Structure formats: structure tokens, C-alpha cells
Amino acid sequence: MNIIAIIPARGGSKEVLGKNIREFNGKPLITHSIEYAKSCDLVNSVYVSTDDERISVISSDSGAKIIDRPSNISGDTATTESAIEHALSTLKITPNIIVLLQATSPLRPLNSLHSAINKFINGGFDSLLSISPTHRFFWKIENDGTAQAEYDFMNRPRRQDMTKDDIRYIENGSVYIFTREHFENIGNRLGGKIGYIEFPEEYSYEIDIESDFIFLENLLKTQ
């Protein structure tokens, strides 16, 4: 079974210039995801899909193979799915399973990729994602300008008293796994029989803005 990892990393970033190669905890941000993929002995090859020469050089030095992404699927409106589709059409190999990692999620539990892949295979899933619990209470804004609670605020549970049914989960954007056949059929990383792997709440944060670098580096120091 051929299992590959793909890390999309375009050069453009409006919020933080050069975000994907910005230093995080002593090494470029994207290197954390490359090393995470390479640490799993179930992954045969690690690819970085990018349109940026600096990202290519750093990713190659970190042990990844490079897929040169065309400019027409590297802009602000380009989807991750378009990068996956291009990668699969470019590769000379035919993978059975694809692991998608986002460079903006540098913190992941130790050995979690090995566990995720095994769960994906043993569960017979078409796709799998990493999720994290959140103890926050969610509200919706209605069209009439009012706020609508998505929980029973008349019986607000204390955090320590929350049961499994009370807890909501967020898609933390860290790990996605899917079969090549599934992706070629529907063109999306998710769908079909969807499995999950749960990461603790502290692994639910992503780097999107400047303050995220500071926050996550401080969080890393506490682990």
C-alpha cells in the first residue's frame, strides 16, 4: 500500500508575509509538518506543493519532494482541493492513501499520524479528519438580528460537569486522510464514510495571524 503525504504551501500570504517559512520554535513553520510526516514509518513519501522558490528550497532541505504548483491555482481564491488534484495528476506514482497536512498546524501529538493512519485503514473509512473538543458555548445570529443559543442556557453546565453529549468538536485543520479513489470520485478530501482522530484541545490552534506565532510558541513551552 502506497501512502503519501501532501503539504500545500503557497507563497502568498496577506496576513503574515512569508508565513509558511517564518521561524517557529527554531525552524521554518513548514518544516514542522514535514518532520511530522517523515516521523511516521507508514508514509512512503512527503511532498510539498508550492509556487514559491524559497518554500521549495527550505522544504527540500527538510526532506520533502517538491511539486511545482501553477500560478493559476496558487492565488487567494485557490482551493486546497485544486492543489491535491494537481499533485495527483503530476505524480508518476499512484498512491492508495493520501495524508494532507496543513503547514499552519505545527503542533500535533507525538505518534498521532501513525495512530490516525492505522485507524483509517482498520476502520475502512473513505476519509478521516482530526478534531478537537471545545468547551465553549455556541450562538447563531438570526436574520432578524437576534442571537440564538445552540445550548440550553437555562441549564448551563459547568465545564467540569460537561458530559460527552455536551461537548462540541471543531475541525482543527491539522490532519486529513483519504483514499485516492475517494478523491477522484468526488473531488473533496472529506466525504463517504468519515472517521476521526481526536487531538486534545491544546492542539486545536492554527497559525493565521501574527499573534498566533507568539501564542503557540508560548503554549509549546508549557508542554
Residue pairs with C-beta under 8 A, 6 or more apart in sequence:
1 96
1 97
1 121
2 44
2 93
2 94
2 95
2 96
2 97
3 42
3 43
3 44
3 95
3 96
3 97
3 98
3 99
3 117
4 43
4 44
4 45
4 46
4 47
4 91
4 93
4 95
4 97
4 98
4 99
5 37
5 43
5 45
5 46
5 47
5 98
5 99
5 100
5 101
6 47
6 48
6 49
6 67
6 83
6 84
6 87
6 98
6 99
6 100
6 101
7 30
7 33
7 34
7 37
7 46
7 47
7 48
7 49
7 59
7 64
7 100
7 101
7 102
7 103
8 48
8 49
8 50
8 69
8 80
8 83
8 84
8 100
8 102
8 103
9 20
9 30
9 48
9 49
9 50
9 52
9 55
9 59
9 103
10 20
10 50
10 51
10 52
10 69
10 74
10 75
10 78
10 83
11 18
11 20
11 50
11 51
11 52
11 54
11 55
11 74
12 74
12 75
12 76
13 19
13 20
14 76
15 208
15 209
15 210
16 22
16 207
16 208
16 209
16 210
16 213
18 54
19 29
19 104
19 207
20 28
20 29
20 30
20 50
20 52
20 55
20 103
20 104
21 28
21 29
21 30
21 54
21 55
21 58
22 28
22 29
22 213
23 29
24 32
24 106
24 207
24 213
24 216
24 217
25 32
25 106
25 217
25 220
28 58
28 62
29 103
29 104
29 106
29 207
30 48
30 55
30 58
30 59
30 62
30 103
31 58
31 59
31 62
32 103
32 106
32 107
33 101
33 102
33 103
33 105
33 106
34 46
34 48
34 59
34 62
34 63
34 64
35 62
35 63
36 101
36 108
36 113
37 43
37 46
37 64
37 99
37 101
37 113
38 46
38 63
39 111
39 113
40 111
40 113
40 114
40 117
41 114
42 113
42 114
42 117
42 118
43 99
43 113
43 117
44 95
45 65
45 93
46 63
46 64
46 65
47 64
47 65
47 66
47 67
47 87
47 91
48 55
48 56
48 59
48 64
48 65
48 66
48 67
49 67
49 69
49 83
49 86
49 87
50 56
50 59
50 66
50 67
50 68
50 69
51 68
51 69
51 70
51 71
51 74
56 66
56 68
59 66
60 66
67 86
67 87
67 90
67 91
69 83
69 86
70 86
72 78
73 79
73 82
73 83
73 86
80 100
80 102
80 189
81 187
81 188
81 189
84 98
84 100
84 183
84 189
85 183
85 187
88 95
88 98
88 180
88 183
88 184
94 180
95 180
96 179
96 180
97 117
97 120
97 121
97 177
97 178
97 179
97 180
98 177
98 178
98 179
98 180
98 183
99 113
99 117
99 175
99 176
99 177
100 175
100 176
100 177
100 178
100 189
101 174
101 175
101 176
102 173
102 174
102 206
104 173
104 206
104 207
104 208
105 172
105 173
105 174
105 175
105 203
105 205
105 206
105 207
106 207
106 216
107 202
107 203
107 205
107 216
107 219
107 220
108 174
108 175
108 199
108 203
109 199
109 200
109 203
112 130
112 175
112 197
112 199
113 175
115 197
116 128
116 130
116 175
116 177
116 197
117 177
119 125
119 128
119 195
119 197
120 128
120 177
120 195
123 193
123 195
124 193
125 177
125 192
125 193
125 194
125 195
126 178
126 179
126 182
126 191
126 192
126 193
126 194
127 176
127 177
127 178
127 179
127 182
127 189
127 190
127 191
127 192
127 193
127 194
127 195
128 175
128 176
128 177
128 178
128 194
128 195
128 196
128 197
129 171
129 175
129 176
129 177
129 190
129 194
129 195
129 196
129 197
130 171
130 172
130 173
130 174
130 175
130 176
130 196
130 197
130 198
130 199
130 203
131 169
131 170
131 171
131 172
131 196
131 197
131 198
131 199
132 169
132 170
132 172
132 198
132 199
132 200
132 201
132 203
132 204
133 167
133 168
133 169
133 198
133 200
133 201
134 167
134 168
134 169
134 170
134 201
134 204
135 159
135 162
135 167
135 201
136 168
137 149
137 150
137 151
137 153
137 156
138 149
138 150
138 151
138 168
139 147
139 148
139 149
139 150
140 147
140 148
140 150
141 147
141 148
142 148
151 166
157 163
157 166
169 196
169 198
170 204
172 199
172 203
172 204
172 205
172 206
173 206
174 199
174 203
174 206
175 197
176 189
176 190
178 189
178 190
182 191
182 192
183 189
186 192
202 219
202 223
205 212
205 215
205 216
205 219
206 212
207 213
207 216
